[in-house]
Amino acid sequence: MQVPAVFDYERASTVEDALALLVRHGPEARLIAGGHSLLPMMKLRLARPDVVIDINELRELDYIRVEGDELAIGAMTRHATVLESPLLAQHYHIFAEAERVIADPLVRNRGTVGGSLCQADPSEDLSAVFAALRGRVMIRSATQTRTVDARGFHVGPYQTEVRDAEILTEVRVPLRPGSGSCYQKVERRAGDWSIAAAGAFVQLEGDLVVDVGIGITAVGAEQFTCSEAEEILKGSDGSESVVETAARRCGELCNPSADQRGPVDYKRHLVAVLVGRALTKSIARAKGDMS
């Protein structure tokens, strides 16, 4: 089956308009922006919304800016914009490195930050990025705006904290002076889903690791992270042996499945290697090596 079931179409012009349409049409309405996740599911009839609400006119949610001590990224910001943003590159290399290996230019030109997070695919790259950076997700309804930690945003495969008649509007990430970040991914071919991928940031004061975040995707890591490995690194000197111990723990605690991309033991080993590389590069960048 390659043809969607019958559905109605609405086009929202503002966030308030989109929320009103969600209230009017009820839980069987779905938002569409880039459409690279929803449309294939509709063609296969894995998704059968009664109404599709087009939110591509919501330019008020298309921005990247600094607000106070945080970076604010609007939900309608396209992947290509994130990839090319000098502001994000100034603070976190992890964004461009992750975006560069997400799908292909066609998807990056149309796909959005909010759409990727709300799809909640277990192999999603940006979910690992925001988990590593401990971002906060802003969710808006007609009556309130609430905040959810990125590490608590996904409640299961393809399930998030966004409720009926709500819209993810923004993601925020703390600014961390003296930090470095990195993203590492292994895929079978360019643009494919990860076999495994890992991202990290490390914040230093002198030679001491004062803050660290690890994001892991495609291997069943709880909330796309490994907090136990982070605790191993915090307060340490970030030496090679400490990084190796933390990375190995990530491999031990993830929960990959054997499939056409590889067996479980291979994926665990791959996680340890990628986390180790991401942490090592993050530490070097925190010390001033911007390569």
C-alpha atoms as a printed R data frame, in Angstrom:
    type eleno elety resid chain resno       x      y      z
1   ATOM     1    CA   MET     A     1   0.000  0.000  0.000
2   ATOM     2    CA   GLN     A     2   1.533  3.306 -1.122
3   ATOM     3    CA   VAL     A     3  -1.502  5.598 -1.013
4   ATOM     4    CA   PRO     A     4  -2.640  7.378  2.176
5   ATOM     5    CA   ALA     A     5  -6.127  6.894  3.537
6   ATOM     6    CA   VAL     A     6  -8.541  9.782  2.982
7   ATOM     7    CA   PHE     A     7  -7.845 12.844  5.136
8   ATOM     8    CA   ASP     A     8  -8.831 16.503  5.392
9   ATOM     9    CA   TYR     A     9  -6.303 19.315  5.081
10  ATOM    10    CA   GLU     A    10  -5.976 22.550  7.050
11  ATOM    11    CA   ARG     A    11  -3.300 25.248  6.865
12  ATOM    12    CA   ALA     A    12  -2.359 27.209  9.978
13  ATOM    13    CA   SER     A    13  -0.969 30.748  9.757
14  ATOM    14    CA   THR     A    14   0.056 31.258 13.415
15  ATOM    15    CA   VAL     A    15   0.746 29.149 16.488
16  ATOM    16    CA   GLU     A    16  -2.608 30.237 17.930
17  ATOM    17    CA   ASP     A    17  -4.318 29.173 14.715
18  ATOM    18    CA   ALA     A    18  -2.612 25.764 14.781
19  ATOM    19    CA   LEU     A    19  -3.619 25.206 18.400
20  ATOM    20    CA   ALA     A    20  -7.212 26.175 17.644
21  ATOM    21    CA   LEU     A    21  -7.291 23.699 14.761
22  ATOM    22    CA   LEU     A    22  -5.919 20.946 17.002
23  ATOM    23    CA   VAL     A    23  -8.641 21.661 19.560
24  ATOM    24    CA   ARG     A    24 -11.320 21.720 16.865
25  ATOM    25    CA   HIS     A    25 -10.326 18.484 15.151
26  ATOM    26    CA   GLY     A    26  -9.376 16.458 18.215
27  ATOM    27    CA   PRO     A    27  -6.770 13.739 18.800
28  ATOM    28    CA   GLU     A    28  -6.925 12.317 15.255
29  ATOM    29    CA   ALA     A    29  -5.392 15.488 13.798
30  ATOM    30    CA   ARG     A    30  -1.672 15.548 12.982
31  ATOM    31    CA   LEU     A    31   0.714 18.437 12.344
32  ATOM    32    CA   ILE     A    32   2.929 18.386  9.263
33  ATOM    33    CA   ALA     A    33   6.027 20.493  8.579
34  ATOM    34    CA   GLY     A    34   8.788 18.807  6.560
35  ATOM    35    CA   GLY     A    35   6.685 15.683  6.194
36  ATOM    36    CA   HIS     A    36   9.584 13.269  5.716
37  ATOM    37    CA   SER     A    37   8.419 11.128  8.630
38  ATOM    38    CA   LEU     A    38   4.643 11.529  8.541
39  ATOM    39    CA   LEU     A    39   4.061 11.140  4.794
40  ATOM    40    CA   PRO     A    40   5.834  7.763  4.427
41  ATOM    41    CA   MET     A    41   3.902  6.475  7.437
42  ATOM    42    CA   MET     A    42   0.656  7.685  5.883
43  ATOM    43    CA   LYS     A    43   1.494  6.020  2.556
44  ATOM    44    CA   LEU     A    44   2.032  2.733  4.375
45  ATOM    45    CA   ARG     A    45  -1.088  3.445  6.471
46  ATOM    46    CA   LEU     A    46   0.884  3.145  9.663
47  ATOM    47    CA   ALA     A    47  -0.552  6.594 10.369
48  ATOM    48    CA   ARG     A    48  -4.141  7.439  9.410
49  ATOM    49    CA   PRO     A    49  -4.916 10.963 10.604
50  ATOM    50    CA   ASP     A    50  -8.386 12.340  9.944
51  ATOM    51    CA   VAL     A    51  -6.936 15.818  9.459
52  ATOM    52    CA   VAL     A    52  -3.460 17.021  8.504
53  ATOM    53    CA   ILE     A    53  -2.629 20.531  9.710
54  ATOM    54    CA   ASP     A    54   0.114 22.218  7.670
55  ATOM    55    CA   ILE     A    55   2.285 24.449  9.876
56  ATOM    56    CA   ASN     A    56   4.860 25.551  7.297
57  ATOM    57    CA   GLU     A    57   3.628 29.144  7.586
58  ATOM    58    CA   LEU     A    58   4.622 29.318 11.274
59  ATOM    59    CA   ARG     A    59   7.744 31.396 10.611
60  ATOM    60    CA   GLU     A    60   7.527 32.740 14.154
61  ATOM    61    CA   LEU     A    61   9.016 29.382 15.225
62  ATOM    62    CA   ASP     A    62  11.953 29.566 12.788
63  ATOM    63    CA   TYR     A    63  14.913 31.084 14.668
64  ATOM    64    CA   ILE     A    64  18.208 30.468 16.436
65  ATOM    65    CA   ARG     A    65  19.178 33.083 19.036
66  ATOM    66    CA   VAL     A    66  20.685 33.677 22.446
67  ATOM    67    CA   GLU     A    67  18.242 34.467 25.243
68  ATOM    68    CA   GLY     A    68  19.919 35.141 28.567
69  ATOM    69    CA   ASP     A    69  22.288 32.278 29.298
70  ATOM    70    CA   GLU     A    70  20.648 29.867 26.839
71  ATOM    71    CA   LEU     A    71  20.497 29.121 23.139
72  ATOM    72    CA   ALA     A    72  16.909 29.111 21.862
73  ATOM    73    CA   ILE     A    73  16.044 27.101 18.733
74  ATOM    74    CA   GLY     A    74  12.549 27.385 17.265
75  ATOM    75    CA   ALA     A    75  10.730 24.172 16.432
76  ATOM    76    CA   MET     A    76  10.288 25.136 12.764
77  ATOM    77    CA   THR     A    77  14.020 25.707 12.243
78  ATOM    78    CA   ARG     A    78  15.149 23.553  9.325
79  ATOM    79    CA   HIS     A    79  18.029 21.108  9.625
80  ATOM    80    CA   ALA     A    80  19.960 23.048  6.971
81  ATOM    81    CA   THR     A    81  19.704 26.206  9.059
82  ATOM    82    CA   VAL     A    82  21.091 24.394 12.111
83  ATOM    83    CA   LEU     A    83  23.919 22.975 10.007
84  ATOM    84    CA   GLU     A    84  24.935 26.400  8.694
85  ATOM    85    CA   SER     A    85  24.340 28.482 11.846
86  ATOM    86    CA   PRO     A    86  27.468 30.450 12.890
87  ATOM    87    CA   LEU     A    87  25.884 31.045 16.306
88  ATOM    88    CA   LEU     A    88  25.547 27.322 17.029
89  ATOM    89    CA   ALA     A    89  29.017 26.664 15.612
90  ATOM    90    CA   GLN     A    90  30.421 29.281 17.982
91  ATOM    91    CA   HIS     A    91  29.094 27.465 21.040
92  ATOM    92    CA   TYR     A    92  28.630 23.786 20.100
93  ATOM    93    CA   HIS     A    93  30.325 21.894 17.252
94  ATOM    94    CA   ILE     A    94  28.016 18.979 17.972
95  ATOM    95    CA   PHE     A    95  25.128 20.542 16.039
96  ATOM    96    CA   ALA     A    96  26.870 20.860 12.679
97  ATOM    97    CA   GLU     A    97  28.581 17.486 13.052
98  ATOM    98    CA   ALA     A    98  25.262 15.767 13.744
99  ATOM    99    CA   GLU     A    99  23.335 17.627 11.049
100 ATOM   100    CA   ARG     A   100  25.974 16.860  8.431
101 ATOM   101    CA   VAL     A   101  25.204 13.136  8.752
102 ATOM   102    CA   ILE     A   102  21.405 13.409  8.968
103 ATOM   103    CA   ALA     A   103  19.836 11.972  5.822
104 ATOM   104    CA   ASP     A   104  20.536 14.075  2.680
105 ATOM   105    CA   PRO     A   105  20.176 17.710  1.486
106 ATOM   106    CA   LEU     A   106  16.548 17.202  0.473
107 ATOM   107    CA   VAL     A   107  15.575 16.104  3.979
108 ATOM   108    CA   ARG     A   108  17.770 18.722  5.658
109 ATOM   109    CA   ASN     A   109  16.263 21.528  3.558
110 ATOM   110    CA   ARG     A   110  12.696 20.695  4.588
111 ATOM   111    CA   GLY     A   111  12.876 18.715  7.831
112 ATOM   112    CA   THR     A   112  12.576 20.606 11.113
113 ATOM   113    CA   VAL     A   113  14.043 20.376 14.586
114 ATOM   114    CA   GLY     A   114  10.609 20.020 16.175
115 ATOM   115    CA   GLY     A   115   9.492 17.398 13.692
116 ATOM   116    CA   SER     A   116  12.557 15.257 14.344
117 ATOM   117    CA   LEU     A   117  12.089 15.350 18.106
118 ATOM   118    CA   CYS     A   118   8.349 14.695 17.925
119 ATOM   119    CA   GLN     A   119   8.810 11.721 15.597
120 ATOM   120    CA   ALA     A   120  10.764 10.165 18.497
121 ATOM   121    CA   ASP     A   121  12.499  7.587 16.353
122 ATOM   122    CA   PRO     A   122  14.824  5.440 18.517
123 ATOM   123    CA   SER     A   123  17.641  6.184 16.038
124 ATOM   124    CA   GLU     A   124  17.104  9.952 15.857
125 ATOM   125    CA   ASP     A   125  20.331 11.991 15.894
126 ATOM   126    CA   LEU     A   126  19.001 15.263 17.333
127 ATOM   127    CA   SER     A   127  17.450 13.392 20.244
128 ATOM   128    CA   ALA     A   128  20.964 12.276 21.212
129 ATOM   129    CA   VAL     A   129  22.331 15.799 20.710
130 ATOM   130    CA   PHE     A   130  19.778 17.444 22.980
131 ATOM   131    CA   ALA     A   131  20.099 14.647 25.538
132 ATOM   132    CA   ALA     A   132  23.856 15.219 25.645
133 ATOM   133    CA   LEU     A   133  23.422 18.980 26.025
134 ATOM   134    CA   ARG     A   134  20.609 18.575 28.587
135 ATOM   135    CA   GLY     A   135  18.254 20.767 26.618
136 ATOM   136    CA   ARG     A   136  14.778 21.853 27.655
137 ATOM   137    CA   VAL     A   137  11.739 21.446 25.410
138 ATOM   138    CA   MET     A   138   8.981 24.086 25.438
139 ATOM   139    CA   ILE     A   139   5.482 22.710 24.811
140 ATOM   140    CA   ARG     A   140   2.538 25.023 24.266
141 ATOM   141    CA   SER     A   141  -1.223 24.561 24.436
142 ATOM   142    CA   ALA     A   142  -4.018 27.100 24.102
143 ATOM   143    CA   THR     A   143  -3.863 27.811 27.837
144 ATOM   144    CA   GLN     A   144  -0.261 27.307 28.969
145 ATOM   145    CA   THR     A   145   3.390 26.741 28.118
146 ATOM   146    CA   ARG     A   146   5.216 24.002 29.969
147 ATOM   147    CA   THR     A   147   8.820 22.848 29.990
148 ATOM   148    CA   VAL     A   148  10.118 19.276 29.806
149 ATOM   149    CA   ASP     A   149  13.748 18.187 30.093
150 ATOM   150    CA   ALA     A   150  14.991 16.736 26.810
151 ATOM   151    CA   ARG     A   151  15.995 13.571 28.677
152 ATOM   152    CA   GLY     A   152  12.418 13.078 29.786
153 ATOM   153    CA   PHE     A   153  10.754 14.157 26.544
154 ATOM   154    CA   HIS     A   154  10.670 10.711 24.932
155 ATOM   155    CA   VAL     A   155   8.466  8.277 26.832
156 ATOM   156    CA   GLY     A   156   8.944  5.377 24.408
157 ATOM   157    CA   PRO     A   157   9.574  4.602 20.748
158 ATOM   158    CA   TYR     A   158   7.613  7.156 18.690
159 ATOM   159    CA   GLN     A   159   6.051  8.547 21.866
160 ATOM   160    CA   THR     A   160   6.721 11.910 23.513
161 ATOM   161    CA   GLU     A   161   5.403 14.177 26.259
162 ATOM   162    CA   VAL     A   162   3.452 16.246 23.709
163 ATOM   163    CA   ARG     A   163  -0.246 15.740 24.436
164 ATOM   164    CA   ASP     A   164  -3.338 16.231 22.316
165 ATOM   165    CA   ALA     A   165  -3.810 19.868 21.268
166 ATOM   166    CA   GLU     A   166  -0.205 20.779 22.115
167 ATOM   167    CA   ILE     A   167   2.726 21.938 19.977
168 ATOM   168    CA   LEU     A   168   6.449 21.741 20.619
169 ATOM   169    CA   THR     A   169   7.529 25.352 20.046
170 ATOM   170    CA   GLU     A   170  11.165 25.640 21.124
171 ATOM   171    CA   VAL     A   171  14.232 23.850 22.454
172 ATOM   172    CA   ARG     A   172  16.681 25.581 24.806
173 ATOM   173    CA   VAL     A   173  20.273 24.653 25.605
174 ATOM   174    CA   PRO     A   174  22.418 26.206 28.361
175 ATOM   175    CA   LEU     A   175  25.477 28.170 27.300
176 ATOM   176    CA   ARG     A   176  28.615 26.659 28.829
177 ATOM   177    CA   PRO     A   177  31.821 28.717 28.629
178 ATOM   178    CA   GLY     A   178  34.965 26.627 28.485
179 ATOM   179    CA   SER     A   179  33.270 23.646 26.871
180 ATOM   180    CA   GLY     A   180  33.855 21.531 23.792
181 ATOM   181    CA   SER     A   181  31.502 19.153 21.989
182 ATOM   182    CA   CYS     A   182  31.542 16.501 19.281
183 ATOM   183    CA   TYR     A   183  29.303 14.030 17.425
184 ATOM   184    CA   GLN     A   184  30.373 10.651 16.034
185 ATOM   185    CA   LYS     A   185  28.262  8.333 13.873
186 ATOM   186    CA   VAL     A   186  28.661  5.056 12.019
187 ATOM   187    CA   GLU     A   187  26.166  4.198  9.278
188 ATOM   188    CA   ARG     A   188  26.041  1.605  6.532
189 ATOM   189    CA   ARG     A   189  25.847  4.250  3.803
190 ATOM   190    CA   ALA     A   190  25.640  8.032  3.651
191 ATOM   191    CA   GLY     A   191  22.321  9.350  4.927
192 ATOM   192    CA   ASP     A   192  21.263  6.073  6.520
193 ATOM   193    CA   TRP     A   193  20.062  5.600 10.082
194 ATOM   194    CA   SER     A   194  22.879  4.996 12.540
195 ATOM   195    CA   ILE     A   195  24.271  1.620 13.423
196 ATOM   196    CA   ALA     A   196  25.279  3.617 16.482
197 ATOM   197    CA   ALA     A   197  26.035  7.277 17.160
198 ATOM   198    CA   ALA     A   198  27.245  9.261 20.133
199 ATOM   199    CA   GLY     A   199  27.641 12.904 21.034
200 ATOM   200    CA   ALA     A   200  29.176 14.648 24.004
201 ATOM   201    CA   PHE     A   201  30.093 17.941 25.565
202 ATOM   202    CA   VAL     A   202  32.746 18.509 28.225
203 ATOM   203    CA   GLN     A   203  33.184 21.693 30.288
204 ATOM   204    CA   LEU     A   204  36.544 22.316 31.938
205 ATOM   205    CA   GLU     A   205  37.870 24.575 34.649
206 ATOM   206    CA   GLY     A   206  41.607 24.299 34.267
207 ATOM   207    CA   ASP     A   207  42.160 20.579 33.741
208 ATOM   208    CA   LEU     A   208  39.121 19.564 35.813
209 ATOM   209    CA   VAL     A   209  35.919 18.264 34.230
210 ATOM   210    CA   VAL     A   210  33.164 20.288 35.897
211 ATOM   211    CA   ASP     A   211  30.310 19.245 33.609
212 ATOM   212    CA   VAL     A   212  29.770 16.613 30.946
213 ATOM   213    CA   GLY     A   213  26.929 15.247 28.874
214 ATOM   214    CA   ILE     A   214  26.703 12.106 26.746
215 ATOM   215    CA   GLY     A   215  24.096 11.332 24.093
216 ATOM   216    CA   ILE     A   216  23.691  7.919 22.455
217 ATOM   217    CA   THR     A   217  21.252  6.813 19.764
218 ATOM   218    CA   ALA     A   218  20.141  3.693 17.849
219 ATOM   219    CA   VAL     A   219  21.223  1.239 20.560
220 ATOM   220    CA   GLY     A   220  18.484  1.374 23.182
221 ATOM   221    CA   ALA     A   221  20.233  3.754 25.585
222 ATOM   222    CA   GLU     A   222  17.796  4.878 28.283
223 ATOM   223    CA   GLN     A   223  16.661  8.449 27.504
224 ATOM   224    CA   PHE     A   224  19.395  8.581 24.830
225 ATOM   225    CA   THR     A   225  22.125  8.944 27.458
226 ATOM   226    CA   CYS     A   226  24.260  7.213 30.097
227 ATOM   227    CA   SER     A   227  24.239  9.153 33.362
228 ATOM   228    CA   GLU     A   228  26.468  6.601 35.100
229 ATOM   229    CA   ALA     A   229  29.260  7.268 32.627
230 ATOM   230    CA   GLU     A   230  28.839 11.007 33.110
231 ATOM   231    CA   GLU     A   231  29.345 10.590 36.854
232 ATOM   232    CA   ILE     A   232  32.592  8.731 36.195
233 ATOM   233    CA   LEU     A   233  33.917 11.773 34.338
234 ATOM   234    CA   LYS     A   234  32.664 14.587 36.582
235 ATOM   235    CA   GLY     A   235  35.390 15.894 38.854
236 ATOM   236    CA   SER     A   236  38.097 13.939 37.039
237 ATOM   237    CA   ASP     A   237  41.039 15.183 35.006
238 ATOM   238    CA   GLY     A   238  39.539 13.737 31.818
239 ATOM   239    CA   SER     A   239  42.521 11.479 31.325
240 ATOM   240    CA   GLU     A   240  42.606  8.768 28.685
241 ATOM   241    CA   SER     A   241  41.962  6.039 31.257
242 ATOM   242    CA   VAL     A   242  38.948  7.826 32.742
243 ATOM   243    CA   VAL     A   243  37.476  8.441 29.279
244 ATOM   244    CA   GLU     A   244  38.023  4.788 28.393
245 ATOM   245    CA   THR     A   245  36.266  3.633 31.576
246 ATOM   246    CA   ALA     A   246  33.272  5.928 30.976
247 ATOM   247    CA   ALA     A   247  33.011  4.941 27.317
248 ATOM   248    CA   ARG     A   248  33.155  1.241 28.144
249 ATOM   249    CA   ARG     A   249  30.354  1.716 30.673
250 ATOM   250    CA   CYS     A   250  28.181  3.267 27.962
251 ATOM   251    CA   GLY     A   251  28.633  0.158 25.869
252 ATOM   252    CA   GLU     A   252  27.756 -2.080 28.793
253 ATOM   253    CA   LEU     A   253  24.597 -0.198 29.754
254 ATOM   254    CA   CYS     A   254  23.039  0.343 26.323
255 ATOM   255    CA   ASN     A   255  20.495 -2.185 25.071
256 ATOM   256    CA   PRO     A   256  20.982 -2.766 21.314
257 ATOM   257    CA   SER     A   257  19.103 -5.298 19.236
258 ATOM   258    CA   ALA     A   258  20.675 -7.662 16.745
259 ATOM   259    CA   ASP     A   259  19.535 -6.852 13.203
260 ATOM   260    CA   GLN     A   260  20.842 -6.455  9.649
261 ATOM   261    CA   ARG     A   261  23.167 -3.716 10.900
262 ATOM   262    CA   GLY     A   262  25.047 -6.025 13.237
263 ATOM   263    CA   PRO     A   263  24.981 -8.279 16.322
264 ATOM   264    CA   VAL     A   264  24.643 -7.033 19.891
265 ATOM   265    CA   ASP     A   265  28.297 -7.415 20.909
266 ATOM   266    CA   TYR     A   266  29.462 -5.451 17.853
267 ATOM   267    CA   LYS     A   267  27.079 -2.603 18.644
268 ATOM   268    CA   ARG     A   268  28.164 -2.447 22.285
269 ATOM   269    CA   HIS     A   269  31.788 -2.267 21.197
270 ATOM   270    CA   LEU     A   270  30.916  0.413 18.648
271 ATOM   271    CA   VAL     A   271  29.185  2.517 21.301
272 ATOM   272    CA   ALA     A   272  32.277  2.406 23.507
273 ATOM   273    CA   VAL     A   273  34.508  3.451 20.601
274 ATOM   274    CA   LEU     A   274  32.246  6.309 19.482
275 ATOM   275    CA   VAL     A   275  31.672  7.655 22.987
276 ATOM   276    CA   GLY     A   276  35.406  7.547 23.608
277 ATOM   277    CA   ARG     A   277  36.103  9.484 20.423
278 ATOM   278    CA   ALA     A   278  33.380 12.057 21.149
279 ATOM   279    CA   LEU     A   279  34.647 12.653 24.687
280 ATOM   280    CA   THR     A   280  38.290 12.859 23.639
281 ATOM   281    CA   LYS     A   281  37.481 15.387 20.909
282 ATOM   282    CA   SER     A   282  35.248 17.387 23.262
283 ATOM   283    CA   ILE     A   283  38.030 17.633 25.851
284 ATOM   284    CA   ALA     A   284  40.531 18.737 23.207
285 ATOM   285    CA   ARG     A   285  38.148 21.416 21.966
286 ATOM   286    CA   ALA     A   286  37.478 22.604 25.503
287 ATOM   287    CA   LYS     A   287  41.241 23.112 25.786
288 ATOM   288    CA   GLY     A   288  41.288 25.222 22.638
289 ATOM   289    CA   ASP     A   289  41.891 22.723 19.825
290 ATOM   290    CA   MET     A   290  39.106 23.642 17.366
291 ATOM   291    CA   SER     A   291  40.014 21.070 14.706
